[in-house]
Amino acid sequence: QGQLGESGGGLVQPGGSLRLSCAASRSIFSIYTMGWYRQAPGKQRELVASITSSGSTNYADSVKGRFTISRDNAKNTVYLQMNNLKPEDTAGYYCNANQNRVSGPPRNFWGQGTQVTVSS
């Protein structure tokens, strides 16, 4: 579909840092809540962090204090700065755009994912 494009994944040692990027179209980015999900083998997909169009953020307890989500409205891009990475952060990371609507079901767009591997 190509609605969202992620980049920035890779292999990093424990304690290292990585920044993920997700580029979206202006029509999506301007009104949708942007988020990062991750899914490791044998585990359920979980919301890592999200940010609304107005800048309100939310984080999973497991990443609070280590990860920071931000958005650049001029570039229609959302970032996930990941610091002090741990092996348990290893997963496929997926960008998501979500629009909750009162007039119908929510709309969602997904990126293809980028792999983050934390290992020594």
Biopython code that builds the backbone (N, CA, C, O; Angstrom):
import numpy as np
from Bio.PDB.StructureBuilder import StructureBuilder

atoms = [
    (1, "GLN", "N", (0.821, -1.202, 0.000)),
    (1, "GLN", "CA", (0.000, 0.000, 0.000)),
    (1, "GLN", "C", (0.864, 1.265, 0.000)),
    (1, "GLN", "O", (0.557, 2.245, -0.679)),
    (2, "GLY", "N", (1.946, 1.220, 0.775)),
    (2, "GLY", "CA", (2.890, 2.325, 0.779)),
    (2, "GLY", "C", (2.414, 3.616, 1.419)),
    (2, "GLY", "O", (2.925, 4.688, 1.091)),
    (3, "GLN", "N", (1.450, 3.539, 2.321)),
    (3, "GLN", "CA", (0.954, 4.739, 2.981)),
    (3, "GLN", "C", (1.948, 5.300, 3.996)),
    (3, "GLN", "O", (2.031, 6.512, 4.200)),
    (4, "LEU", "N", (2.693, 4.406, 4.621)),
    (4, "LEU", "CA", (3.683, 4.782, 5.612)),
    (4, "LEU", "C", (4.995, 4.082, 5.297)),
    (4, "LEU", "O", (5.008, 2.928, 4.869)),
    (5, "GLY", "N", (6.089, 4.784, 5.511)),
    (5, "GLY", "CA", (7.392, 4.217, 5.247)),
    (5, "GLY", "C", (8.330, 4.372, 6.425)),
    (5, "GLY", "O", (8.675, 5.488, 6.813)),
    (6, "GLU", "N", (8.743, 3.245, 6.995)),
    (6, "GLU", "CA", (9.640, 3.269, 8.155)),
    (6, "GLU", "C", (11.083, 3.042, 7.734)),
    (6, "GLU", "O", (11.367, 2.439, 6.699)),
    (7, "SER", "N", (11.980, 3.541, 8.567)),
    (7, "SER", "CA", (13.396, 3.314, 8.375)),
    (7, "SER", "C", (14.099, 3.522, 9.707)),
    (7, "SER", "O", (13.522, 4.076, 10.643)),
    (8, "GLY", "N", (15.340, 3.078, 9.787)),
    (8, "GLY", "CA", (16.153, 3.336, 10.956)),
    (8, "GLY", "C", (16.445, 2.136, 11.829)),
    (8, "GLY", "O", (17.225, 2.244, 12.776)),
    (9, "GLY", "N", (15.841, 0.994, 11.540)),
    (9, "GLY", "CA", (16.109, -0.192, 12.324)),
    (9, "GLY", "C", (17.504, -0.722, 12.060)),
    (9, "GLY", "O", (18.180, -0.307, 11.119)),
    (10, "GLY", "N", (17.920, -1.646, 12.909)),
    (10, "GLY", "CA", (19.232, -2.226, 12.750)),
    (10, "GLY", "C", (19.661, -2.987, 13.974)),
    (10, "GLY", "O", (18.864, -3.255, 14.873)),
    (11, "LEU", "N", (20.932, -3.333, 14.000)),
    (11, "LEU", "CA", (21.532, -4.071, 15.109)),
    (11, "LEU", "C", (22.304, -3.113, 15.996)),
    (11, "LEU", "O", (23.128, -2.334, 15.518)),
    (12, "VAL", "N", (22.032, -3.177, 17.287)),
    (12, "VAL", "CA", (22.705, -2.307, 18.239)),
    (12, "VAL", "C", (22.977, -3.077, 19.521)),
    (12, "VAL", "O", (22.228, -3.991, 19.867)),
    (13, "GLN", "N", (24.036, -2.718, 20.223)),
    (13, "GLN", "CA", (24.368, -3.391, 21.466)),
    (13, "GLN", "C", (23.543, -2.833, 22.621)),
    (13, "GLN", "O", (23.066, -1.701, 22.544)),
    (14, "PRO", "N", (23.366, -3.610, 23.689)),
    (14, "PRO", "CA", (22.629, -3.111, 24.847)),
    (14, "PRO", "C", (23.207, -1.792, 25.352)),
    (14, "PRO", "O", (24.423, -1.617, 25.433)),
    (15, "GLY", "N", (22.309, -0.873, 25.688)),
    (15, "GLY", "CA", (22.721, 0.447, 26.126)),
    (15, "GLY", "C", (22.874, 1.442, 25.004)),
    (15, "GLY", "O", (23.048, 2.636, 25.248)),
    (16, "GLY", "N", (22.812, 0.969, 23.785)),
    (16, "GLY", "CA", (22.952, 1.833, 22.635)),
    (16, "GLY", "C", (21.672, 2.557, 22.290)),
    (16, "GLY", "O", (20.651, 2.402, 22.960)),
    (17, "SER", "N", (21.739, 3.350, 21.233)),
    (17, "SER", "CA", (20.609, 4.163, 20.806)),
    (17, "SER", "C", (20.312, 3.949, 19.334)),
    (17, "SER", "O", (21.178, 3.564, 18.548)),
    (18, "LEU", "N", (19.076, 4.207, 18.992)),
    (18, "LEU", "CA", (18.625, 4.076, 17.621)),
    (18, "LEU", "C", (17.451, 5.021, 17.419)),
    (18, "LEU", "O", (16.670, 5.248, 18.343)),
    (19, "ARG", "N", (17.320, 5.568, 16.229)),
    (19, "ARG", "CA", (16.183, 6.418, 15.925)),
    (19, "ARG", "C", (15.433, 5.892, 14.720)),
    (19, "ARG", "O", (16.007, 5.711, 13.645)),
    (20, "LEU", "N", (14.154, 5.648, 14.906)),
    (20, "LEU", "CA", (13.291, 5.194, 13.835)),
    (20, "LEU", "C", (12.543, 6.377, 13.241)),
    (20, "LEU", "O", (12.193, 7.324, 13.945)),
    (21, "SER", "N", (12.302, 6.311, 11.945)),
    (21, "SER", "CA", (11.575, 7.361, 11.251)),
    (21, "SER", "C", (10.409, 6.762, 10.486)),
    (21, "SER", "O", (10.501, 5.648, 9.970)),
    (22, "CYS", "N", (9.324, 7.498, 10.415)),
    (22, "CYS", "CA", (8.151, 7.078, 9.666)),
    (22, "CYS", "C", (7.598, 8.275, 8.924)),
    (22, "CYS", "O", (7.173, 9.258, 9.531)),
    (23, "ALA", "N", (7.608, 8.184, 7.610)),
    (23, "ALA", "CA", (7.103, 9.260, 6.774)),
    (23, "ALA", "C", (5.695, 8.937, 6.291)),
    (23, "ALA", "O", (5.416, 7.814, 5.872)),
    (24, "ALA", "N", (4.820, 9.918, 6.354)),
    (24, "ALA", "CA", (3.436, 9.754, 5.947)),
    (24, "ALA", "C", (3.032, 10.867, 4.996)),
    (24, "ALA", "O", (3.738, 11.866, 4.857)),
    (25, "SER", "N", (1.901, 10.690, 4.348)),
    (25, "SER", "CA", (1.369, 11.751, 3.509)),
    (25, "SER", "C", (0.832, 12.868, 4.383)),
    (25, "SER", "O", (0.484, 12.642, 5.542)),
    (26, "ARG", "N", (0.764, 14.056, 3.840)),
    (26, "ARG", "CA", (0.274, 15.195, 4.604)),
    (26, "ARG", "C", (-1.172, 15.007, 5.046)),
    (26, "ARG", "O", (-1.533, 15.378, 6.163)),
    (27, "SER", "N", (-2.001, 14.432, 4.177)),
    (27, "SER", "CA", (-3.406, 14.252, 4.490)),
    (27, "SER", "C", (-3.606, 13.338, 5.692)),
    (27, "SER", "O", (-4.535, 13.532, 6.475)),
    (28, "ILE", "N", (-2.745, 12.353, 5.837)),
    (28, "ILE", "CA", (-2.805, 11.449, 6.979)),
    (28, "ILE", "C", (-2.171, 12.078, 8.204)),
    (28, "ILE", "O", (-2.748, 12.069, 9.292)),
    (29, "PHE", "N", (-0.988, 12.619, 8.020)),
    (29, "PHE", "CA", (-0.198, 13.109, 9.133)),
    (29, "PHE", "C", (-0.868, 14.262, 9.870)),
    (29, "PHE", "O", (-0.705, 14.396, 11.083)),
    (30, "SER", "N", (-1.608, 15.082, 9.164)),
    (30, "SER", "CA", (-2.169, 16.283, 9.756)),
    (30, "SER", "C", (-3.292, 16.015, 10.742)),
    (30, "SER", "O", (-3.527, 16.833, 11.631)),
    (31, "ILE", "N", (-3.983, 14.909, 10.616)),
    (31, "ILE", "CA", (-5.146, 14.654, 11.458)),
    (31, "ILE", "C", (-5.095, 13.331, 12.211)),
    (31, "ILE", "O", (-5.916, 13.096, 13.098)),
    (32, "TYR", "N", (-4.158, 12.474, 11.875)),
    (32, "TYR", "CA", (-4.088, 11.156, 12.500)),
    (32, "TYR", "C", (-3.150, 11.148, 13.696)),
    (32, "TYR", "O", (-2.156, 11.873, 13.740)),
    (33, "THR", "N", (-3.492, 10.311, 14.661)),
    (33, "THR", "CA", (-2.557, 9.989, 15.718)),
    (33, "THR", "C", (-1.527, 9.014, 15.157)),
    (33, "THR", "O", (-1.882, 8.011, 14.539)),
    (34, "MET", "N", (-0.266, 9.314, 15.376)),
    (34, "MET", "CA", (0.811, 8.466, 14.894)),
    (34, "MET", "C", (1.361, 7.633, 16.046)),
    (34, "MET", "O", (1.480, 8.114, 17.173)),
    (35, "GLY", "N", (1.690, 6.395, 15.756)),
    (35, "GLY", "CA", (2.195, 5.534, 16.807)),
    (35, "GLY", "C", (3.188, 4.520, 16.300)),
    (35, "GLY", "O", (3.275, 4.235, 15.106)),
    (36, "TRP", "N", (3.932, 3.986, 17.240)),
    (36, "TRP", "CA", (4.859, 2.898, 16.971)),
    (36, "TRP", "C", (4.431, 1.667, 17.755)),
    (36, "TRP", "O", (4.235, 1.727, 18.969)),
    (37, "TYR", "N", (4.290, 0.562, 17.056)),
    (37, "TYR", "CA", (4.007, -0.724, 17.658)),
    (37, "TYR", "C", (5.201, -1.632, 17.457)),
    (37, "TYR", "O", (6.028, -1.409, 16.573)),
    (38, "ARG", "N", (5.280, -2.650, 18.282)),
    (38, "ARG", "CA", (6.327, -3.648, 18.078)),
    (38, "ARG", "C", (5.778, -5.035, 18.369)),
    (38, "ARG", "O", (4.845, -5.213, 19.152)),
    (39, "GLN", "N", (6.386, -6.003, 17.716)),
    (39, "GLN", "CA", (5.995, -7.381, 17.923)),
    (39, "GLN", "C", (7.214, -8.282, 17.812)),
    (39, "GLN", "O", (7.897, -8.308, 16.788)),
    (40, "ALA", "N", (7.475, -9.017, 18.882)),
    (40, "ALA", "CA", (8.555, -9.979, 18.910)),
    (40, "ALA", "C", (7.975, -11.372, 18.718)),
    (40, "ALA", "O", (6.804, -11.600, 19.021)),
    (41, "PRO", "N", (8.778, -12.307, 18.219)),
    (41, "PRO", "CA", (8.292, -13.680, 18.046)),
    (41, "PRO", "C", (7.730, -14.249, 19.345)),
    (41, "PRO", "O", (8.368, -14.160, 20.395)),
    (42, "GLY", "N", (6.543, -14.830, 19.271)),
    (42, "GLY", "CA", (5.916, -15.414, 20.436)),
    (42, "GLY", "C", (5.228, -14.430, 21.357)),
    (42, "GLY", "O", (4.712, -14.821, 22.403)),
    (43, "LYS", "N", (5.211, -13.165, 20.990)),
    (43, "LYS", "CA", (4.580, -12.151, 21.821)),
    (43, "LYS", "C", (3.540, -11.393, 21.018)),
    (43, "LYS", "O", (3.602, -11.335, 19.790)),
    (44, "GLN", "N", (2.587, -10.815, 21.727)),
    (44, "GLN", "CA", (1.560, -10.023, 21.084)),
    (44, "GLN", "C", (2.095, -8.654, 20.686)),
    (44, "GLN", "O", (3.022, -8.123, 21.297)),
    (45, "ARG", "N", (1.490, -8.107, 19.656)),
    (45, "ARG", "CA", (1.836, -6.759, 19.251)),
    (45, "ARG", "C", (1.447, -5.777, 20.348)),
    (45, "ARG", "O", (0.371, -5.891, 20.935)),
    (46, "GLU", "N", (2.304, -4.833, 20.618)),
    (46, "GLU", "CA", (2.037, -3.863, 21.662)),
    (46, "GLU", "C", (2.329, -2.454, 21.180)),
    (46, "GLU", "O", (3.210, -2.228, 20.351)),
    (47, "LEU", "N", (1.576, -1.527, 21.714)),
    (47, "LEU", "CA", (1.814, -0.119, 21.433)),
    (47, "LEU", "C", (3.000, 0.351, 22.256)),
    (47, "LEU", "O", (3.012, 0.221, 23.480)),
    (48, "VAL", "N", (3.986, 0.893, 21.579)),
    (48, "VAL", "CA", (5.177, 1.398, 22.239)),
    (48, "VAL", "C", (4.997, 2.857, 22.626)),
    (48, "VAL", "O", (5.254, 3.244, 23.766)),
    (49, "ALA", "N", (4.558, 3.653, 21.682)),
    (49, "ALA", "CA", (4.381, 5.082, 21.920)),
    (49, "ALA", "C", (3.460, 5.658, 20.861)),
    (49, "ALA", "O", (3.368, 5.133, 19.752)),
    (50, "SER", "N", (2.785, 6.730, 21.207)),
    (50, "SER", "CA", (1.918, 7.409, 20.255)),
    (50, "SER", "C", (1.978, 8.906, 20.482)),
    (50, "SER", "O", (2.347, 9.379, 21.557)),
    (51, "ILE", "N", (1.611, 9.634, 19.452)),
    (51, "ILE", "CA", (1.576, 11.087, 19.541)),
    (51, "ILE", "C", (0.434, 11.596, 18.679)),
    (51, "ILE", "O", (0.297, 11.208, 17.519)),
    (52, "THR", "N", (-0.383, 12.465, 19.251)),
    (52, "THR", "CA", (-1.518, 13.008, 18.526)),
    (52, "THR", "C", (-1.079, 14.161, 17.639)),
    (52, "THR", "O", (0.064, 14.614, 17.703)),
    (53, "SER", "N", (-2.004, 14.627, 16.813)),
    (53, "SER", "CA", (-1.708, 15.744, 15.934)),
    (53, "SER", "C", (-1.410, 17.016, 16.717)),
    (53, "SER", "O", (-0.757, 17.925, 16.203)),
    (54, "SER", "N", (-1.883, 17.085, 17.953)),
    (54, "SER", "CA", (-1.627, 18.242, 18.796)),
    (54, "SER", "C", (-0.392, 18.086, 19.664)),
    (54, "SER", "O", (-0.017, 19.014, 20.381)),
    (55, "GLY", "N", (0.249, 16.916, 19.606)),
    (55, "GLY", "CA", (1.487, 16.716, 20.322)),
    (55, "GLY", "C", (1.394, 15.967, 21.633)),
    (55, "GLY", "O", (2.398, 15.828, 22.332)),
    (56, "SER", "N", (0.227, 15.485, 21.983)),
    (56, "SER", "CA", (0.078, 14.711, 23.208)),
    (56, "SER", "C", (0.677, 13.320, 23.019)),
    (56, "SER", "O", (0.406, 12.658, 22.018)),
    (57, "THR", "N", (1.487, 12.876, 23.976)),
    (57, "THR", "CA", (2.198, 11.606, 23.848)),
    (57, "THR", "C", (1.753, 10.592, 24.880)),
    (57, "THR", "O", (1.222, 10.934, 25.937)),
    (58, "ASN", "N", (1.985, 9.335, 24.542)),
    (58, "ASN", "CA", (1.690, 8.234, 25.438)),
    (58, "ASN", "C", (2.739, 7.155, 25.222)),
    (58, "ASN", "O", (3.154, 6.903, 24.090)),
    (59, "TYR", "N", (3.173, 6.511, 26.318)),
    (59, "TYR", "CA", (4.221, 5.506, 26.241)),
    (59, "TYR", "C", (3.844, 4.253, 27.003)),
    (59, "TYR", "O", (3.141, 4.306, 28.013)),
    (60, "ALA", "N", (4.319, 3.133, 26.505)),
    (60, "ALA", "CA", (4.221, 1.903, 27.262)),
    (60, "ALA", "C", (5.124, 2.006, 28.483)),
    (60, "ALA", "O", (6.175, 2.645, 28.432)),
    (61, "ASP", "N", (4.717, 1.379, 29.577)),
    (61, "ASP", "CA", (5.501, 1.449, 30.804)),
    (61, "ASP", "C", (6.927, 0.937, 30.605)),
    (61, "ASP", "O", (7.860, 1.434, 31.236)),
    (62, "SER", "N", (7.091, -0.036, 29.746)),
    (62, "SER", "CA", (8.386, -0.658, 29.551)),
    (62, "SER", "C", (9.411, 0.255, 28.885)),
    (62, "SER", "O", (10.610, -0.016, 28.942)),
    (63, "VAL", "N", (8.953, 1.331, 28.257)),
    (63, "VAL", "CA", (9.880, 2.206, 27.542)),
    (63, "VAL", "C", (9.917, 3.620, 28.105)),
    (63, "VAL", "O", (10.692, 4.447, 27.625)),
    (64, "LYS", "N", (9.109, 3.913, 29.098)),
    (64, "LYS", "CA", (9.092, 5.244, 29.680)),
    (64, "LYS", "C", (10.473, 5.613, 30.219)),
    (64, "LYS", "O", (11.124, 4.822, 30.901)),
    (65, "GLY", "N", (10.893, 6.813, 29.901)),
    (65, "GLY", "CA", (12.195, 7.277, 30.336)),
    (65, "GLY", "C", (13.326, 6.907, 29.404)),
    (65, "GLY", "O", (14.433, 7.429, 29.534)),
    (66, "ARG", "N", (13.064, 6.010, 28.463)),
    (66, "ARG", "CA", (14.096, 5.579, 27.524)),
    (66, "ARG", "C", (13.781, 5.972, 26.086)),
    (66, "ARG", "O", (14.683, 6.308, 25.319)),
    (67, "PHE", "N", (12.507, 5.932, 25.721)),
    (67, "PHE", "CA", (12.085, 6.244, 24.357)),
    (67, "PHE", "C", (11.389, 7.593, 24.321)),
    (67, "PHE", "O", (10.747, 8.001, 25.288)),
    (68, "THR", "N", (11.522, 8.273, 23.204)),
    (68, "THR", "CA", (10.846, 9.543, 22.992)),
    (68, "THR", "C", (10.244, 9.571, 21.596)),
    (68, "THR", "O", (10.947, 9.372, 20.605)),
    (69, "ILE", "N", (8.951, 9.818, 21.523)),
    (69, "ILE", "CA", (8.295, 9.956, 20.234)),
    (69, "ILE", "C", (8.111, 11.436, 19.940)),
    (69, "ILE", "O", (7.795, 12.221, 20.834)),
    (70, "SER", "N", (8.306, 11.808, 18.701)),
    (70, "SER", "CA", (8.159, 13.195, 18.294)),
    (70, "SER", "C", (7.687, 13.240, 16.852)),
    (70, "SER", "O", (7.747, 12.241, 16.136)),
    (71, "ARG", "N", (7.218, 14.402, 16.436)),
    (71, "ARG", "CA", (6.779, 14.551, 15.061)),
    (71, "ARG", "C", (7.243, 15.864, 14.494)),
    (71, "ARG", "O", (7.290, 16.878, 15.190)),
    (72, "ASP", "N", (7.588, 15.839, 13.220)),
    (72, "ASP", "CA", (8.004, 17.010, 12.483)),
    (72, "ASP", "C", (6.920, 17.273, 11.443)),
    (72, "ASP", "O", (6.846, 16.587, 10.424)),
    (73, "ASN", "N", (6.088, 18.262, 11.707)),
    (73, "ASN", "CA", (4.956, 18.529, 10.829)),
    (73, "ASN", "C", (5.381, 19.017, 9.445)),
    (73, "ASN", "O", (4.687, 18.776, 8.457)),
    (74, "ALA", "N", (6.505, 19.693, 9.379)),
    (74, "ALA", "CA", (6.992, 20.182, 8.094)),
    (74, "ALA", "C", (7.420, 19.039, 7.188)),
    (74, "ALA", "O", (7.310, 19.135, 5.966)),
    (75, "LYS", "N", (7.907, 17.959, 7.787)),
    (75, "LYS", "CA", (8.377, 16.808, 7.024)),
    (75, "LYS", "C", (7.388, 15.655, 7.001)),
    (75, "LYS", "O", (7.648, 14.627, 6.376)),
    (76, "ASN", "N", (6.255, 15.817, 7.677)),
    (76, "ASN", "CA", (5.257, 14.748, 7.772)),
    (76, "ASN", "C", (5.899, 13.447, 8.249)),
    (76, "ASN", "O", (5.655, 12.375, 7.695)),
    (77, "THR", "N", (6.704, 13.562, 9.265)),
    (77, "THR", "CA", (7.477, 12.435, 9.750)),
    (77, "THR", "C", (7.382, 12.328, 11.265)),
    (77, "THR", "O", (7.439, 13.330, 11.978)),
    (78, "VAL", "N", (7.237, 11.108, 11.741)),
    (78, "VAL", "CA", (7.256, 10.832, 13.167)),
    (78, "VAL", "C", (8.516, 10.041, 13.478)),
    (78, "VAL", "O", (8.937, 9.191, 12.694)),
    (79, "TYR", "N", (9.111, 10.328, 14.625)),
    (79, "TYR", "CA", (10.344, 9.686, 15.032)),
    (79, "TYR", "C", (10.162, 8.947, 16.346)),
    (79, "TYR", "O", (9.319, 9.305, 17.169)),
    (80, "LEU", "N", (10.954, 7.927, 16.523)),
    (80, "LEU", "CA", (11.038, 7.247, 17.795)),
    (80, "LEU", "C", (12.507, 7.162, 18.171)),
    (80, "LEU", "O", (13.256, 6.353, 17.623)),
    (81, "GLN", "N", (12.908, 8.004, 19.110)),
    (81, "GLN", "CA", (14.270, 7.978, 19.614)),
    (81, "GLN", "C", (14.341, 6.944, 20.726)),
    (81, "GLN", "O", (13.640, 7.060, 21.732)),
    (82, "MET", "N", (15.172, 5.947, 20.552)),
    (82, "MET", "CA", (15.286, 4.858, 21.500)),
    (82, "MET", "C", (16.670, 4.889, 22.128)),
    (82, "MET", "O", (17.677, 4.685, 21.450)),
    (83, "ASN", "N", (16.708, 5.144, 23.423)),
    (83, "ASN", "CA", (17.957, 5.186, 24.166)),
    (83, "ASN", "C", (18.002, 4.056, 25.185)),
    (83, "ASN", "O", (16.974, 3.491, 25.559)),
    (84, "ASN", "N", (19.210, 3.741, 25.623)),
    (84, "ASN", "CA", (19.412, 2.678, 26.607)),
    (84, "ASN", "C", (18.664, 1.409, 26.202)),
    (84, "ASN", "O", (17.905, 0.839, 26.986)),
    (85, "LEU", "N", (18.891, 0.991, 24.990)),
    (85, "LEU", "CA", (18.188, -0.174, 24.463)),
    (85, "LEU", "C", (18.561, -1.445, 25.210)),
    (85, "LEU", "O", (19.703, -1.636, 25.628)),
    (86, "LYS", "N", (17.572, -2.302, 25.362)),
    (86, "LYS", "CA", (17.729, -3.567, 26.056)),
    (86, "LYS", "C", (17.404, -4.720, 25.120)),
    (86, "LYS", "O", (16.684, -4.534, 24.139)),
    (87, "PRO", "N", (17.924, -5.911, 25.410)),
    (87, "PRO", "CA", (17.609, -7.063, 24.556)),
    (87, "PRO", "C", (16.112, -7.300, 24.386)),
    (87, "PRO", "O", (15.671, -7.737, 23.323)),
    (88, "GLU", "N", (15.329, -7.015, 25.423)),
    (88, "GLU", "CA", (13.897, -7.210, 25.332)),
    (88, "GLU", "C", (13.204, -6.218, 24.404)),
    (88, "GLU", "O", (12.016, -6.365, 24.117)),
    (89, "ASP", "N", (13.932, -5.214, 23.934)),
    (89, "ASP", "CA", (13.391, -4.295, 22.944)),
    (89, "ASP", "C", (13.445, -4.873, 21.536)),
    (89, "ASP", "O", (12.870, -4.305, 20.607)),
    (90, "THR", "N", (14.121, -5.982, 21.377)),
    (90, "THR", "CA", (14.241, -6.620, 20.075)),
    (90, "THR", "C", (12.867, -7.000, 19.540)),
    (90, "THR", "O", (12.121, -7.729, 20.193)),
    (91, "ALA", "N", (12.538, -6.510, 18.363)),
    (91, "ALA", "CA", (11.229, -6.757, 17.772)),
    (91, "ALA", "C", (11.162, -6.100, 16.408)),
    (91, "ALA", "O", (12.027, -5.307, 16.035)),
    (92, "GLY", "N", (10.123, -6.444, 15.676)),
    (92, "GLY", "CA", (9.791, -5.686, 14.495)),
    (92, "GLY", "C", (8.970, -4.482, 14.918)),
    (92, "GLY", "O", (7.996, -4.614, 15.658)),
    (93, "TYR", "N", (9.359, -3.323, 14.452)),
    (93, "TYR", "CA", (8.668, -2.091, 14.817)),
    (93, "TYR", "C", (7.856, -1.591, 13.636)),
    (93, "TYR", "O", (8.351, -1.510, 12.512)),
    (94, "TYR", "N", (6.599, -1.256, 13.906)),
    (94, "TYR", "CA", (5.669, -0.870, 12.862)),
    (94, "TYR", "C", (5.069, 0.493, 13.142)),
    (94, "TYR", "O", (4.592, 0.762, 14.244)),
    (95, "CYS", "N", (5.098, 1.333, 12.151)),
    (95, "CYS", "CA", (4.479, 2.641, 12.249)),
    (95, "CYS", "C", (2.990, 2.517, 11.983)),
    (95, "CYS", "O", (2.563, 1.735, 11.133)),
    (96, "ASN", "N", (2.211, 3.286, 12.710)),
    (96, "ASN", "CA", (0.762, 3.254, 12.575)),
    (96, "ASN", "C", (0.187, 4.659, 12.566)),
    (96, "ASN", "O", (0.633, 5.537, 13.304)),
    (97, "ALA", "N", (-0.804, 4.852, 11.722)),
    (97, "ALA", "CA", (-1.585, 6.079, 11.713)),
    (97, "ALA", "C", (-3.023, 5.719, 12.024)),
    (97, "ALA", "O", (-3.608, 4.855, 11.371)),
    (98, "ASN", "N", (-3.589, 6.372, 13.013)),
    (98, "ASN", "CA", (-4.928, 6.036, 13.478)),
    (98, "ASN", "C", (-5.808, 7.270, 13.562)),
    (98, "ASN", "O", (-5.387, 8.330, 14.026)),
    (99, "GLN", "N", (-7.040, 7.107, 13.102)),
    (99, "GLN", "CA", (-8.019, 8.167, 13.218)),
    (99, "GLN", "C", (-9.281, 7.582, 13.830)),
    (99, "GLN", "O", (-9.982, 6.790, 13.200)),
    (100, "ASN", "N", (-9.559, 7.975, 15.050)),
    (100, "ASN", "CA", (-10.818, 7.596, 15.679)),
    (100, "ASN", "C", (-11.912, 8.539, 15.205)),
    (100, "ASN", "O", (-11.726, 9.755, 15.178)),
    (101, "ARG", "N", (-13.041, 7.977, 14.836)),
    (101, "ARG", "CA", (-14.146, 8.759, 14.321)),
    (101, "ARG", "C", (-15.424, 8.454, 15.088)),
    (101, "ARG", "O", (-15.657, 7.319, 15.502)),
    (102, "VAL", "N", (-16.238, 9.469, 15.269)),
    (102, "VAL", "CA", (-17.532, 9.281, 15.912)),
    (102, "VAL", "C", (-18.576, 8.817, 14.913)),
    (102, "VAL", "O", (-19.598, 8.254, 15.306)),
    (103, "SER", "N", (-18.337, 9.046, 13.630)),
    (103, "SER", "CA", (-19.304, 8.726, 12.592)),
    (103, "SER", "C", (-19.096, 7.351, 11.967)),
    (103, "SER", "O", (-19.867, 6.949, 11.096)),
    (104, "GLY", "N", (-18.077, 6.633, 12.396)),
    (104, "GLY", "CA", (-17.803, 5.331, 11.833)),
    (104, "GLY", "C", (-16.630, 4.652, 12.510)),
    (104, "GLY", "O", (-16.109, 5.148, 13.510)),
    (105, "PRO", "N", (-16.207, 3.504, 11.962)),
    (105, "PRO", "CA", (-15.088, 2.783, 12.554)),
    (105, "PRO", "C", (-13.784, 3.550, 12.384)),
    (105, "PRO", "O", (-13.669, 4.385, 11.486)),
    (106, "PRO", "N", (-12.813, 3.279, 13.226)),
    (106, "PRO", "CA", (-11.527, 3.967, 13.106)),
    (106, "PRO", "C", (-10.807, 3.573, 11.827)),
    (106, "PRO", "O", (-11.004, 2.480, 11.295)),
    (107, "ARG", "N", (-9.980, 4.471, 11.348)),
    (107, "ARG", "CA", (-9.161, 4.209, 10.181)),
    (107, "ARG", "C", (-7.721, 3.983, 10.612)),
    (107, "ARG", "O", (-7.205, 4.688, 11.480)),
    (108, "ASN", "N", (-7.078, 3.000, 10.004)),
    (108, "ASN", "CA", (-5.700, 2.668, 10.338)),
    (108, "ASN", "C", (-4.874, 2.436, 9.085)),
    (108, "ASN", "O", (-5.340, 1.837, 8.115)),
    (109, "PHE", "N", (-3.657, 2.915, 9.122)),
    (109, "PHE", "CA", (-2.670, 2.648, 8.094)),
    (109, "PHE", "C", (-1.416, 2.121, 8.772)),
    (109, "PHE", "O", (-1.040, 2.578, 9.852)),
    (110, "TRP", "N", (-0.775, 1.159, 8.128)),
    (110, "TRP", "CA", (0.400, 0.512, 8.702)),
    (110, "TRP", "C", (1.584, 0.557, 7.762)),
    (110, "TRP", "O", (1.437, 0.461, 6.544)),
    (111, "GLY", "N", (2.752, 0.703, 8.343)),
    (111, "GLY", "CA", (3.978, 0.568, 7.590)),
    (111, "GLY", "C", (4.380, -0.887, 7.492)),
    (111, "GLY", "O", (3.783, -1.748, 8.138)),
    (112, "GLN", "N", (5.388, -1.163, 6.688)),
    (112, "GLN", "CA", (5.822, -2.537, 6.479)),
    (112, "GLN", "C", (6.704, -3.063, 7.600)),
    (112, "GLN", "O", (6.919, -4.271, 7.699)),
    (113, "GLY", "N", (7.207, -2.193, 8.429)),
    (113, "GLY", "CA", (7.993, -2.601, 9.571)),
    (113, "GLY", "C", (9.489, -2.458, 9.365)),
    (113, "GLY", "O", (9.987, -2.499, 8.240)),
    (114, "THR", "N", (10.191, -2.291, 10.466)),
    (114, "THR", "CA", (11.640, -2.251, 10.454)),
    (114, "THR", "C", (12.147, -3.015, 11.673)),
    (114, "THR", "O", (11.614, -2.860, 12.772)),
    (115, "GLN", "N", (13.157, -3.823, 11.485)),
    (115, "GLN", "CA", (13.641, -4.709, 12.537)),
    (115, "GLN", "C", (14.649, -4.003, 13.434)),
    (115, "GLN", "O", (15.584, -3.357, 12.961)),
    (116, "VAL", "N", (14.436, -4.142, 14.731)),
    (116, "VAL", "CA", (15.375, -3.651, 15.733)),
    (116, "VAL", "C", (15.885, -4.851, 16.518)),
    (116, "VAL", "O", (15.103, -5.593, 17.111)),
    (117, "THR", "N", (17.183, -5.035, 16.517)),
    (117, "THR", "CA", (17.791, -6.138, 17.233)),
    (117, "THR", "C", (18.824, -5.592, 18.206)),
    (117, "THR", "O", (19.756, -4.893, 17.809)),
    (118, "VAL", "N", (18.652, -5.916, 19.479)),
    (118, "VAL", "CA", (19.557, -5.462, 20.529)),
    (118, "VAL", "C", (20.281, -6.683, 21.070)),
    (118, "VAL", "O", (19.676, -7.541, 21.713)),
    (119, "SER", "N", (21.555, -6.755, 20.812)),
    (119, "SER", "CA", (22.326, -7.929, 21.195)),
    (119, "SER", "C", (23.793, -7.571, 21.358)),
    (119, "SER", "O", (24.319, -6.713, 20.648)),
    (120, "SER", "N", (24.443, -8.236, 22.298)),
    (120, "SER", "CA", (25.868, -8.067, 22.497)),
    (120, "SER", "C", (26.654, -9.186, 21.844)),
    (120, "SER", "O", (27.883, -9.200, 21.915)),
]
sb = StructureBuilder()
sb.init_structure("model")
sb.init_model(0)
sb.init_chain("A")
sb.init_seg("    ")
for serial, (resi, resn, name, xyz) in enumerate(atoms, 1):
    if name == "N":
        sb.init_residue(resn, " ", resi, " ")
    sb.init_atom(name, np.array(xyz, "f"), 0.0, 1.0, " ", f" {name:<3s}", serial, name[0])
structure = sb.get_structure()
